[in-house]
Amino acid sequence: MQGQGAMAVRELARRAGRDVKRVHEDVQVLTEPGLVERDDAGGVLCPFADVHIDMHVHHENVAA
């Protein structure tokens, strides 16, 4: 998606091989922190040339 310009959610779903509804939900989540943007026509674009995410995931054993 990077460097491809804005594209419709349907086209993004087609390229990813995923359901349009799920891709739309993902776009909504990724828009909140600014990882993707929507243009005036509703197209989705990634405004970055590179994205690096560093995170730690810790699982605690919880007794049932």
C-alpha positions in Angstrom: 0.0 0.0 0.0 2.9 2.3 0.6 3.7 4.4 -2.4 0.6 3.2 -4.3 -1.4 6.4 -3.6 -5.0 6.3 -2.3 -7.1 3.3 -3.1 -10.6 2.2 -2.4 -11.3 -0.2 0.5 -12.7 -2.7 -2.0 -9.5 -2.7 -4.0 -7.3 -3.0 -0.9 -9.4 -6.0 0.2 -9.0 -7.6 -3.3 -5.2 -7.1 -3.2 -5.0 -8.5 0.3 -7.4 -11.4 -0.5 -9.6 -10.5 2.5 -13.3 -9.7 3.1 -14.2 -6.0 2.4 -16.0 -5.7 5.7 -13.0 -6.8 7.7 -10.6 -4.5 5.7 -13.0 -1.6 6.4 -12.8 -2.4 10.1 -9.0 -2.6 10.0 -8.8 0.7 8.2 -10.9 2.3 10.9 -8.6 1.0 13.6 -5.4 2.0 11.7 -6.8 5.5 11.1 -7.1 6.3 14.8 -3.4 6.4 15.5 -2.6 7.9 12.0 -1.0 4.8 10.4 -3.3 5.2 7.4 -5.4 8.2 6.2 -8.6 8.7 4.2 -8.7 11.2 1.4 -11.7 13.4 0.6 -13.1 10.7 -1.8 -12.8 8.0 0.9 -9.7 6.4 -0.5 -7.2 4.9 1.9 -3.5 5.8 1.8 -0.4 5.2 3.9 1.5 8.6 4.2 4.8 6.9 5.2 7.7 5.5 3.3 8.6 3.2 6.2 6.8 2.0 9.3 8.6 0.4 12.3 6.6 -0.9 15.2 8.4 -2.1 18.3 6.2 -3.8 20.9 6.4 -6.3 23.7 3.7 -8.9 24.3 3.5 -10.5 27.7 1.2 -13.4 28.5 0.3 -14.0 32.1 -1.0 -17.4 33.1 -4.4 -16.8 34.7 -5.9 -19.5 36.9 -9.4 -20.5 35.7 
